[in-house]
Amino acid sequence: MGAVMGTFSSLQTKQRRPSKEESEDQENGSPTPKLEVLAQIPNFPTDPSAGSVIPSDKIEDELEMTMVCHRPEGLEQLEAQTNFTKRELQVLYRGFKNECPSGAVNEETFKQIYAQFFPHGDASTYAHYLFNAFDTTQTGSVKFEDFVTALSILLRGTVHEKLRWTFNLYDINKDGYINKEEMMDIVKAIYDMMGKYTYPVLKEDTPRQHVDVFFQKMDKNKDGIVTLDEFLESCQEDDNIMRSLQLFQNVM
């Protein structure tokens, strides 16, 4: 799914490696927060091993869960509700608690975490849309349960589940359709996130061109909006999108 789950396979722009001079402010290396997998949602992995974490032999699972302000549901319940094993949930919880000691993360903290993966761009707008997709109950915070439920879909869900989740991300106002304004907002947010180090260099009308390509492909009846059914059908007809859906399977 390319730069946004591929948003669509026509997004071929890549982030360019900055020169030595441009990287002087990062000579100590890029940050490596525990929630590496955030950088891959729904931007599928540039490094397939990025989300891999090896648990210790001795894991204090339920006991350490009592030490946070928000106590997640029991591991057995989450195991039943997701496609993760108990051991995988323990690993994910350790990473989540490391970044979010209170057991929940608000939007500003979420943006700060996400921004670390895109140091040369402004990821705040895209992180806002992503946060809303995680915060399905619209409480203003993402709890561990929210995090692993979404992650379960993106890593281990069926093709339809993954595509439905992505459609919901693009449907900014949650009216059941994707219109051109929403897709333009998403595309601009992606380019802002990639920053100035892109290749080829973006032209001013590049986002509009990508939106036009998206609607030419997805808007089957040419009524100016893309429905979920149109989105599902079009994505499944696109070999590049279908291949990119598989990239997440080896993250954990």
C-alpha positions as CSV (number, residue, x, y, z in Angstrom):
1,M,0.0,0.0,0.0
2,G,2.8,2.3,-0.7
3,A,3.0,5.6,1.2
4,V,-0.4,5.2,2.7
5,M,-1.4,1.6,2.5
6,G,-0.7,2.7,-0.9
7,T,-3.5,5.1,-0.7
8,F,-3.3,4.0,-4.2
9,S,-0.5,2.4,-6.1
10,S,0.2,5.6,-8.1
11,L,1.9,7.2,-5.1
12,Q,5.5,6.4,-6.0
13,T,7.2,9.3,-4.2
14,K,9.9,8.2,-1.7
15,Q,11.6,9.9,1.1
16,R,15.1,10.9,0.0
17,R,18.1,10.4,2.3
18,P,19.3,13.8,3.5
19,S,22.9,14.9,2.8
20,K,25.5,14.9,5.6
21,E,25.0,18.6,6.2
22,E,21.3,18.2,6.3
23,S,21.7,15.5,8.9
24,E,24.0,17.2,11.3
25,D,21.2,17.7,13.8
26,Q,20.7,14.0,13.9
27,E,24.3,12.8,14.1
28,N,23.4,10.7,17.1
29,G,21.0,8.6,15.1
30,S,17.2,8.4,14.6
31,P,15.1,7.9,17.7
32,T,14.1,4.3,18.3
33,P,11.0,4.3,20.4
34,K,9.4,1.1,21.6
35,L,6.3,1.5,19.5
36,E,8.2,1.1,16.2
37,V,5.1,-0.4,14.6
38,L,3.3,2.9,14.7
39,A,5.5,4.0,11.8
40,Q,4.1,1.3,9.7
41,I,0.4,2.1,10.1
42,P,-1.0,2.2,7.5
43,N,2.3,2.9,5.8
44,F,3.4,-0.6,5.3
45,P,6.9,-1.5,6.4
46,T,10.0,-0.1,4.8
47,D,11.9,-2.6,7.1
48,P,9.9,-5.9,7.5
49,S,11.7,-6.5,10.8
50,A,10.9,-3.1,12.3
51,G,8.1,-4.3,14.5
52,S,9.9,-7.4,15.9
53,V,10.5,-7.5,19.6
54,I,11.9,-10.5,21.4
55,P,10.3,-11.0,24.9
56,S,12.3,-11.8,27.9
57,D,12.0,-15.3,29.4
58,K,10.3,-14.1,32.5
59,I,7.3,-11.8,31.9
60,E,5.3,-10.3,34.7
61,D,2.1,-9.9,32.7
62,E,-1.0,-9.3,34.7
63,L,1.0,-8.1,37.7
64,E,2.6,-5.2,36.0
65,M,-0.7,-4.2,34.4
66,T,-1.9,-3.1,37.8
67,M,0.8,-0.4,38.0
68,V,-0.8,2.0,35.5
69,C,-3.7,4.4,35.8
70,H,-5.8,2.6,33.2
71,R,-5.8,-1.1,33.6
72,P,-6.3,-3.0,30.3
73,E,-8.7,-5.9,29.9
74,G,-7.3,-9.2,30.9
75,L,-4.9,-10.9,28.5
76,E,-7.2,-13.8,28.0
77,Q,-10.0,-11.5,26.9
78,L,-7.8,-9.6,24.5
79,E,-6.4,-12.9,23.2
80,A,-10.0,-14.0,22.4
81,Q,-10.8,-10.6,20.8
82,T,-7.7,-10.3,18.6
83,N,-5.5,-12.4,16.5
84,F,-2.5,-12.2,18.9
85,T,-1.3,-14.8,21.3
86,K,-0.9,-14.1,25.0
87,R,2.9,-13.8,24.6
88,E,2.6,-11.3,21.7
89,L,0.2,-9.2,23.8
90,Q,2.7,-9.2,26.6
91,V,5.4,-7.9,24.2
92,L,3.1,-5.2,22.8
93,Y,1.9,-4.2,26.2
94,R,5.5,-3.7,27.4
95,G,6.2,-1.4,24.5
96,F,2.9,0.5,24.9
97,K,3.5,1.0,28.7
98,N,7.0,2.2,28.0
99,E,5.7,5.1,25.9
100,C,2.4,5.5,27.7
101,P,2.9,4.8,31.5
102,S,-0.6,6.0,32.3
103,G,-2.1,3.2,30.1
104,A,-3.7,5.6,27.6
105,V,-2.3,8.2,25.2
106,N,-3.9,11.5,24.2
107,E,-3.7,13.0,20.8
108,E,-0.8,15.3,21.5
109,T,1.3,12.5,22.9
110,F,0.4,10.3,20.0
111,K,1.6,13.0,17.6
112,Q,4.9,13.4,19.5
113,I,5.5,9.6,19.3
114,Y,4.6,9.4,15.6
115,A,6.7,12.5,14.7
116,Q,9.8,10.6,15.7
117,F,9.5,8.4,12.7
118,F,9.4,11.3,10.2
119,P,12.0,13.7,11.4
120,H,12.3,15.6,8.1
121,G,8.5,16.3,7.7
122,D,5.5,17.4,9.6
123,A,3.5,14.3,10.6
124,S,1.0,16.1,12.9
125,T,-1.9,16.2,10.5
126,Y,-1.6,12.6,9.4
127,A,-1.1,11.6,13.0
128,H,-4.4,13.4,13.8
129,Y,-6.3,11.3,11.2
130,L,-4.6,8.1,12.4
131,F,-5.4,8.9,16.1
132,N,-9.1,9.3,15.2
133,A,-9.0,5.9,13.4
134,F,-7.6,4.3,16.6
135,D,-10.0,6.2,18.9
136,T,-13.1,4.4,17.7
137,T,-15.1,5.5,20.7
138,Q,-14.2,9.1,20.3
139,T,-13.0,9.5,24.0
140,G,-10.0,11.6,23.2
141,S,-7.5,8.9,24.2
142,V,-6.2,5.6,22.8
143,K,-6.0,2.8,25.3
144,F,-4.0,-0.4,25.0
145,E,-7.2,-2.3,23.9
146,D,-7.8,0.3,21.1
147,F,-4.2,-0.1,20.0
148,V,-4.1,-3.9,19.8
149,T,-7.5,-4.1,18.3
150,A,-6.5,-1.9,15.3
151,L,-3.1,-3.6,15.1
152,S,-4.7,-7.0,15.0
153,I,-6.7,-6.0,12.0
154,L,-3.7,-4.5,10.2
155,L,-1.3,-7.3,11.0
156,R,-3.5,-10.4,11.0
157,G,-6.9,-9.4,9.7
158,T,-8.6,-10.5,6.4
159,V,-8.2,-8.5,3.3
160,H,-11.7,-7.0,3.8
161,E,-10.9,-6.1,7.4
162,K,-7.7,-4.3,6.5
163,L,-9.4,-2.4,3.6
164,R,-12.4,-1.5,5.8
165,W,-10.0,-0.1,8.4
166,T,-8.2,2.0,5.8
167,F,-11.5,3.2,4.3
168,N,-12.5,4.4,7.7
169,L,-9.2,6.3,8.0
170,Y,-9.8,8.1,4.7
171,D,-13.4,8.8,5.6
172,I,-12.5,11.8,7.7
173,N,-16.1,13.0,8.6
174,K,-17.3,9.4,9.0
175,D,-20.3,9.8,6.7
176,G,-19.7,6.5,4.9
177,Y,-18.1,8.0,1.8
178,I,-14.8,9.4,0.7
179,N,-15.0,12.7,-1.2
180,K,-12.3,14.6,-3.1
181,E,-11.8,17.1,-0.3
182,E,-11.2,14.3,2.2
183,M,-8.7,12.5,-0.1
184,M,-7.0,15.8,-0.8
185,D,-6.5,16.4,2.9
186,I,-5.1,12.9,3.3
187,V,-2.7,13.2,0.4
188,K,-1.5,16.6,1.6
189,A,-0.9,15.2,5.1
190,I,1.1,12.4,3.6
191,Y,3.3,14.8,1.6
192,D,3.7,17.0,4.7
193,M,4.8,14.0,6.6
194,M,7.4,12.9,4.0
195,G,8.9,16.4,4.2
196,K,11.2,18.1,1.7
197,Y,13.4,15.1,1.2
198,T,11.3,13.4,-1.5
199,Y,12.2,12.0,-4.8
200,P,11.1,13.0,-7.4
201,V,10.7,16.6,-6.1
202,L,7.0,17.4,-5.7
203,K,5.3,19.9,-7.9
204,E,2.6,22.1,-6.6
205,D,-0.2,20.2,-8.4
206,T,1.1,16.7,-7.5
207,P,-1.4,16.1,-4.7
208,R,-4.3,17.0,-7.0
209,Q,-3.0,14.7,-9.7
210,H,-2.9,11.8,-7.2
211,V,-6.5,12.5,-6.0
212,D,-7.7,12.6,-9.6
213,V,-6.0,9.2,-10.3
214,F,-7.6,7.8,-7.1
215,F,-11.1,8.8,-8.2
216,Q,-10.6,7.6,-11.8
217,K,-9.8,4.2,-10.4
218,M,-12.1,4.0,-7.4
219,D,-15.3,6.0,-8.3
220,K,-16.9,3.4,-10.4
221,N,-20.2,5.2,-11.1
222,K,-18.5,8.6,-11.4
223,D,-20.8,10.3,-8.9
224,G,-17.9,12.2,-7.2
225,I,-17.7,10.0,-4.1
226,V,-16.2,6.6,-3.3
227,T,-18.3,4.1,-1.3
228,L,-16.9,1.3,0.7
229,D,-18.1,-1.2,-1.9
230,E,-16.3,0.7,-4.6
231,F,-13.2,1.0,-2.5
232,L,-13.1,-2.7,-1.7
233,E,-13.7,-3.7,-5.3
234,S,-11.1,-1.3,-6.7
235,C,-8.4,-2.2,-4.2
236,Q,-8.8,-6.0,-4.8
237,E,-8.4,-5.4,-8.5
238,D,-5.1,-3.6,-8.0
239,D,-2.2,-6.1,-7.8
240,N,0.2,-3.5,-6.1
241,I,-2.3,-2.8,-3.3
242,M,-2.9,-6.5,-2.8
243,R,0.8,-7.3,-2.6
244,S,1.3,-4.4,-0.1
245,L,-1.4,-5.9,2.1
246,Q,0.8,-8.9,2.7
247,L,3.8,-6.8,3.9
248,F,2.4,-6.6,7.4
249,Q,2.2,-10.3,7.9
250,N,5.8,-10.8,9.0
251,V,6.1,-7.8,11.3
252,M,5.7,-9.9,14.4
